[in-house]
Amino acid sequence: MKLEFLGAARQVTGSQYYFQGNASRLLIDCGMFQEREHLERNWNPPPMRPREIEAVLLTHAHIDHCGLLPKLVAEGFRGRVLATAATVDLASLVLRDSAQIQAEDAQFKAKRHRREGRRGPYPEKPLYTLANVQRTLPLLEAVPYGRAVPLGPGVSATFHDAGHILGSAMIELAAAQNDVSRRVIFSGDMGQPGKPFVRNPQRFTDADQIVMESTYGDRSHGDHDTIERQLADVIRQTAAAGGKVVIPIFAIERAQELIYYLGRLVRAGRIPSLPVFLDSPMAAEVNEVFRRHRDVMNPEMLRRMACGETLLGFPGLVTVHSVQQSKALNHRKGPAVIMATNGMCSAGRIKHHLAQYIDRPECTILFVGYQARGTLGRQLLDGVREVRLHGRSRLVRAAVEHITGLSGHADRESLLAWLRHFAHPPRQLFLTHGEEQSSLALADEIRRDLGWTVIVPEYRQVVELC
């Protein structure tokens, strides 16, 4: 049995692992690369024949885990795509939105490059179209948590709650061949304990191999009790200066958590009365998916919703749907909060708002999620004073702030606590989904504290599951 690391290897995005057994060919995740230095990988042909893949197992619906599925289908894949019911619904939204954004961005870039008399480094066409997405969606198959799903002779997969976003899963792959059996656990993106909407990550006591994320493997999130205080401080200070708070959001989970926390602040009178715009039609649709899949939510949230508490809305929240409405926001006077996708500022409506407000010292750009290396969001967090937006260089005069406690990823302490729950060391632990220094730092700590065999795989590395 072999495992090939086709993404998220010494980098955060592009999650994709290729499992090969005697009679099985499986992909765990099929994600898009978002780091600027690795974008060309999205265009590369797959190293295997897509028609030979029997199934794709999705850990969750974020674009860096499911975003290349329509491309795989266009290249010949016709197998099953297994995911939890919430992930099926969310992935449907994400893939449609991705196709639309790609079409708009490709058109915009082609027009700009013609005007500038040059060509860009990547093809000026979408990776896939809405028609490709429409051929992909019928392949999505909902599976429940905790039930083994047969995938072929001697192979099954069981999905367990990862606590990252609604419907996210850790995948337990059981495989046997030639009198050898292996139990491999893929953590996917592991959430923090105690999040508002999702349940805590599932724990295990035994595995032969573990593939675990390490996004925050070299740092801690700090005290979660400070989230509302930090958010209130930024809004009050920016409103007092007459500026806008511009928040790049991920439409799934981070948007809903922000609405939840902002609602609490509004009802408690801890922030001034000002309009809050959710400039993401997809985030509004995700809110409806949350309402449909209450069965996989945090039990405390279920209790509060049953008591009639409104968790995904508050007075002053306005959902922006059309492009015209989005553009109109940039002509509004006075303080406001604008939440817009995407969360890493690599595409979508957020780039237009940044172009409008990034050079205004009374405004604040507030980050609430991880920013992959090479993205515009990461550049801003790293403190650059000039960025390129829509073909123009712009000075960064707005304040740039970051609230880490809102991250959907487990930090170093939570990752180590999850590993310590295993009763016996695995044969191999693979650290993925983290920048190289983060993964290597966590690997050193695990070797030192637990004495385990830890591998930080390279891109395209193939390993035997010994």
C-alpha positions in Angstrom: 0.0 0.0 0.0 1.3 3.4 -1.0 0.4 7.0 -0.3 1.5 9.9 -2.6 1.3 13.5 -1.4 0.0 15.6 -4.2 -0.5 18.8 -2.2 -0.5 20.4 1.2 3.1 19.0 1.5 5.3 21.7 3.2 2.6 24.2 2.3 -0.9 24.9 3.5 -3.2 24.6 0.5 -3.8 22.0 -2.3 -4.8 19.2 0.0 -4.7 15.9 -2.0 -3.4 12.4 -1.1 -3.4 9.5 -3.5 -3.9 6.0 -1.9 -2.9 2.9 -3.9 -3.7 -0.6 -2.8 -3.7 -3.9 -4.8 -7.2 -3.2 -6.1 -7.9 0.3 -4.9 -7.2 3.8 -6.2 -8.5 6.6 -3.9 -8.0 10.3 -3.5 -8.4 11.9 -0.1 -9.3 15.5 -1.0 -8.9 17.3 -4.3 -8.0 20.8 -3.3 -6.9 23.9 -5.1 -3.5 25.5 -4.5 -3.7 29.2 -3.3 -0.1 30.1 -2.6 1.2 32.4 -5.4 4.4 30.4 -5.9 2.4 27.2 -6.5 -0.6 28.4 -8.5 0.8 26.6 -11.6 0.2 23.3 -10.0 -3.5 23.9 -10.4 -3.0 23.6 -14.2 -0.8 20.5 -14.1 -2.3 17.2 -15.4 -2.9 14.6 -12.7 -0.1 12.1 -12.2 -2.6 9.2 -12.5 -5.4 8.3 -14.9 -8.5 10.0 -13.4 -10.7 7.2 -14.8 -8.8 4.7 -12.6 -9.7 6.5 -9.3 -12.6 4.7 -7.7 -13.6 7.4 -5.2 -12.6 10.8 -3.8 -13.1 11.2 0.0 -13.6 14.8 1.0 -12.7 16.0 4.4 -14.6 19.2 4.0 -15.8 21.9 1.7 -13.1 24.6 1.7 -11.7 25.4 -1.7 -8.2 24.1 -0.9 -9.7 20.7 -0.2 -12.4 20.3 -2.9 -11.7 23.0 -5.4 -10.1 20.9 -8.2 -12.9 18.3 -8.3 -14.6 19.7 -11.5 -11.2 19.8 -13.2 -10.7 16.1 -12.3 -14.1 15.3 -13.7 -13.3 17.2 -16.9 -10.1 15.0 -17.2 -12.1 11.8 -17.0 -13.0 11.0 -13.3 -16.3 9.2 -13.1 -16.2 7.6 -9.6 -17.9 8.4 -6.3 -17.3 11.5 -4.2 -18.0 10.7 -0.6 -18.6 13.4 2.0 -20.9 14.2 4.9 -24.3 15.6 4.1 -23.4 19.1 5.2 -20.2 18.9 3.1 -22.1 17.9 0.0 -24.4 20.9 0.4 -21.5 23.3 1.1 -19.3 21.9 -1.6 -22.1 22.5 -4.1 -22.1 26.2 -3.2 -18.3 26.5 -3.1 -17.7 24.9 -6.5 -20.4 26.9 -8.3 -19.0 30.1 -6.7 -15.5 29.1 -7.7 -16.5 28.6 -11.3 -18.2 32.0 -11.4 -15.2 33.8 -9.8 -12.8 32.2 -12.1 -14.8 33.2 -15.1 -15.0 36.8 -13.9 -11.3 37.0 -12.9 -10.2 35.5 -16.2 -12.2 38.0 -18.2 -10.9 40.9 -16.0 -7.3 39.8 -16.3 -7.5 39.2 -20.1 -8.9 42.7 -20.5 -6.2 44.3 -18.3 -3.4 42.3 -20.0 -4.6 43.4 -23.5 -4.7 47.0 -22.3 -1.1 46.6 -20.9 0.1 44.7 -23.9 1.4 41.7 -22.0 0.5 38.1 -21.1 0.1 36.8 -17.6 2.0 33.8 -16.1 -1.2 31.5 -16.3 -3.8 30.8 -19.0 -6.4 33.6 -19.2 -9.2 31.1 -18.9 -10.9 29.4 -16.0 -9.6 26.1 -14.6 -13.1 24.8 -15.1 -16.6 26.2 -16.0 -20.0 26.0 -14.5 -20.8 23.2 -16.9 -17.9 21.2 -15.4 -19.4 21.8 -12.0 -22.8 20.6 -13.1 -21.2 17.3 -14.2 -19.5 17.0 -10.9 -22.4 17.6 -8.5 -24.3 14.3 -9.3 -21.2 12.4 -8.2 -21.4 13.7 -4.6 -22.7 11.1 -2.2 -23.6 11.9 1.4 -22.4 9.5 4.1 -23.1 9.7 7.9 -20.5 10.1 10.6 -19.4 6.9 12.3 -20.5 4.3 9.7 -17.9 2.3 7.7 -18.5 2.7 3.9 -17.2 -0.1 1.7 -15.0 1.1 -1.1 -13.7 -2.1 -2.6 -12.2 -5.5 -1.7 -10.8 -5.1 1.8 -11.1 -1.3 1.9 -13.6 0.9 3.8 -13.8 4.5 5.1 -15.4 6.0 8.2 -16.0 9.7 8.6 -15.6 11.3 12.1 -16.3 14.9 13.1 -13.2 17.1 12.7 -14.7 20.2 14.4 -13.3 22.5 11.8 -16.4 23.7 9.9 -19.9 22.3 9.6 -19.7 18.8 8.2 -15.9 18.6 8.3 -14.5 15.1 8.8 -11.5 13.1 9.8 -11.3 10.0 7.6 -10.4 6.6 9.0 -9.3 4.4 6.1 -9.2 0.7 6.8 -7.3 -1.4 4.2 -6.2 -5.0 4.0 -4.2 -6.9 1.4 -2.0 -9.9 1.4 -2.8 -10.7 5.0 -1.6 -7.1 6.0 -4.1 -4.7 7.4 -3.6 -1.0 8.0 -5.7 1.7 9.7 -4.9 5.2 8.4 -6.4 8.4 9.9 -6.5 11.6 7.9 -7.2 14.5 10.2 -8.2 16.9 7.5 -8.3 20.3 9.0 -8.7 19.9 12.7 -10.7 22.5 14.6 -10.2 24.1 18.0 -12.2 22.8 20.9 -15.0 25.0 22.2 -16.0 26.7 18.9 -19.5 28.2 18.7 -21.2 26.2 16.0 -19.3 22.9 15.6 -18.6 20.0 17.9 -15.1 19.2 19.3 -12.8 17.1 17.1 -13.1 13.4 17.4 -10.3 11.6 19.3 -8.8 8.1 18.6 -6.8 5.6 20.6 -5.2 3.6 17.8 -3.9 3.9 14.2 -1.1 2.5 12.1 -0.6 5.7 10.2 -1.7 9.3 10.8 -1.8 12.1 8.3 -2.2 15.3 10.4 -2.4 18.9 9.6 0.1 21.4 11.1 -1.1 24.8 10.0 -0.5 26.2 13.5 2.1 23.6 14.5 4.5 26.3 15.8 2.3 28.7 17.6 -0.6 29.1 20.0 -3.9 31.0 19.5 -4.0 32.5 23.0 -7.0 33.3 25.1 -10.4 32.8 23.3 -12.1 35.1 25.8 -10.4 38.1 24.1 -12.1 37.6 20.7 -15.1 39.8 21.4 -12.9 42.4 23.2 -10.5 42.6 20.2 -13.3 42.8 17.7 -15.1 45.6 19.8 -11.9 47.6 20.2 -11.1 47.6 16.4 -14.7 48.6 15.5 -14.9 51.4 18.1 -11.5 52.9 17.2 -12.2 52.8 13.5 -15.7 54.1 13.8 -14.4 57.0 16.0 -12.0 57.9 13.1 -14.9 57.8 10.7 -13.5 54.8 8.8 -14.6 51.4 7.5 -13.6 48.1 9.0 -13.0 45.8 6.0 -12.9 42.1 6.9 -11.8 39.4 4.4 -14.0 36.4 5.3 -14.3 32.7 4.4 -17.9 32.2 3.5 -18.1 29.0 5.5 -17.8 29.1 9.3 -15.7 32.3 9.7 -18.6 34.4 8.3 -21.1 32.7 10.6 -18.8 33.0 13.7 -18.4 36.7 12.9 -22.1 37.2 12.6 -22.5 35.4 16.0 -19.9 37.5 17.8 -21.0 40.8 16.2 -24.6 40.0 17.2 -23.5 39.6 20.8 -21.6 42.9 20.7 -24.6 44.7 19.2 -27.1 43.4 21.7 -24.8 44.2 24.6 -24.2 47.7 23.3 -20.5 47.2 23.2 -20.1 48.7 19.7 -21.7 51.8 18.2 -24.7 51.6 16.0 -23.4 51.3 12.5 -24.3 49.2 9.4 -22.7 45.8 9.0 -22.6 44.5 5.4 -22.2 40.9 4.5 -21.0 41.2 0.9 -21.1 37.5 0.0 -24.2 35.9 -1.5 -22.5 32.6 -0.9 -22.1 33.3 2.9 -25.9 34.0 3.0 -26.6 30.7 1.3 -24.2 29.0 3.8 -26.3 30.4 6.6 -29.3 28.4 5.2 -27.1 25.2 5.1 -26.4 25.8 8.8 -30.1 25.9 9.5 -30.7 22.7 7.5 -27.9 20.7 9.3 -28.5 21.6 12.9 -28.1 17.9 13.8 -24.3 18.2 13.5 -24.0 21.4 15.4 -22.6 22.0 18.9 -25.3 20.8 21.4 -25.2 24.1 23.3 -26.1 26.0 20.1 -28.9 23.6 19.4 -30.3 24.3 22.8 -30.1 28.1 22.4 -31.7 27.9 18.9 -34.5 25.7 20.3 -35.1 28.5 22.9 -35.7 31.0 20.1 -32.3 32.7 20.1 -31.2 34.3 16.8 -27.6 33.3 16.2 -27.2 34.3 12.5 -28.6 37.7 12.4 -28.9 41.0 14.3 -30.3 44.6 13.8 -28.1 46.5 11.4 -26.9 43.4 9.4 -27.4 43.8 5.6 -26.7 41.0 3.1 -25.4 42.3 -0.2 -26.3 40.2 -3.2 -25.7 41.9 -6.6 -22.5 43.3 -8.0 -24.2 46.7 -8.3 -25.0 46.6 -4.6 -21.5 45.7 -3.8 -20.0 48.5 -5.8 -22.5 50.9 -4.1 -20.9 50.2 -0.7 -17.8 52.1 -1.8 -19.8 55.3 -2.2 -21.4 55.2 1.3 -20.3 57.8 3.8 -19.6 57.2 7.4 -18.4 54.3 9.5 -19.4 50.7 8.6 -18.2 47.1 8.7 -17.8 45.4 5.4 -17.3 41.6 5.4 -16.5 40.2 1.9 -15.0 37.1 0.4 -12.5 35.6 -0.2 -10.7 35.2 3.1 -7.1 35.3 1.7 -7.8 38.3 -0.7 -6.8 36.2 -3.7 -10.0 36.8 -5.7 -13.6 37.9 -5.3 -15.3 41.1 -4.0 -12.8 41.7 -1.2 -10.2 42.9 -3.7 -12.5 45.7 -4.9 -13.1 46.9 -1.3 -9.4 46.8 -0.6 -8.7 48.8 -3.7 -11.1 51.4 -2.3 -10.0 51.6 1.3 -6.4 50.3 1.6 -4.8 53.8 1.3 -7.2 55.4 3.8 -5.6 55.8 7.3 -9.0 56.1 9.0 -9.9 52.5 7.8 -8.9 49.1 9.2 -8.3 45.8 7.4 -9.1 43.1 9.9 -8.0 39.5 9.3 -9.8 36.7 11.1 -8.3 33.6 9.4 -5.1 32.0 8.2 -3.3 33.7 5.3 -1.3 31.4 3.1 2.2 32.4 2.0 2.2 34.4 -1.2 -1.4 35.6 -0.9 -2.3 39.3 -0.8 -3.6 38.7 2.7 -0.3 37.4 3.9 1.6 40.3 2.3 -0.6 42.7 4.3 -0.2 40.8 7.5 3.6 40.7 7.0 3.5 44.5 7.0 4.3 45.5 3.4 3.6 49.1 2.7 2.7 48.8 -1.0 0.7 46.2 -2.8 -0.5 45.5 -6.3 -4.3 45.5 -6.7 -6.1 45.2 -10.1 -2.9 46.1 -12.0 -2.0 49.1 -9.9 0.4 49.7 -7.0 -1.3 51.1 -3.9 0.1 52.3 -0.7 -1.1 50.6 2.5 -2.2 53.4 4.8 -5.0 51.6 6.5 -4.4 49.9 9.8 -4.0 46.1 9.5 -5.2 44.0 12.5 -5.5 40.2 13.1 -7.6 38.2 15.5 -6.1 34.7 15.8 -8.7 33.2 18.2 -11.2 33.0 15.4 -9.1 30.5 13.4 -10.8 27.2 12.6 -7.5 25.3 13.0 -6.2 23.7 16.1 -3.0 25.3 17.5 0.1 23.5 18.7 -1.2 22.6 22.1 -4.5 21.2 20.7 -2.6 19.2 18.1 -0.3 17.7 20.7 -3.2 17.0 23.0 -5.0 15.1 20.2 -1.9 13.0 19.6 -1.4 12.2 23.2 -4.8 10.5 23.3 -3.5 7.6 21.2 -2.7 4.6 23.4 0.2 3.5 21.2 2.5 5.3 18.8 1.5 4.9 15.1 4.0 3.3 12.7 4.3 6.6 10.9 3.0 10.2 11.5 2.9 12.4 8.5 2.6 16.2 9.0 1.0 18.1 6.2 -1.1 21.2 5.6 1.4 23.6 7.1 4.2 25.8 5.9 7.6 24.1 6.1 8.9 25.8 9.2 5.6 25.1 11.1 5.5 21.4 10.1 9.2 20.9 10.9 8.9 22.7 14.3 6.0 20.5 15.3 7.8 17.3 14.1 10.8 18.1 16.3 8.5 18.7 19.3 6.7 15.4 18.7 9.9 13.4 18.3 11.3 15.0 21.5 8.2 14.7 23.7 6.5 11.5 22.3 9.4 9.6 20.6 7.3 9.0 17.5 8.4 8.4 13.9 7.5 11.7 12.2 7.8 12.5 8.5 7.2 15.9 6.8 6.7 14.8 3.2 7.7 16.6 0.1 5.4 17.4 -2.8 4.9 14.3 -4.9 6.7 12.1 -2.4 5.5 8.5 -2.4 5.7 6.4 0.8 5.0 2.8 1.6 2.6 2.3 4.5 4.8 -0.1 6.4 
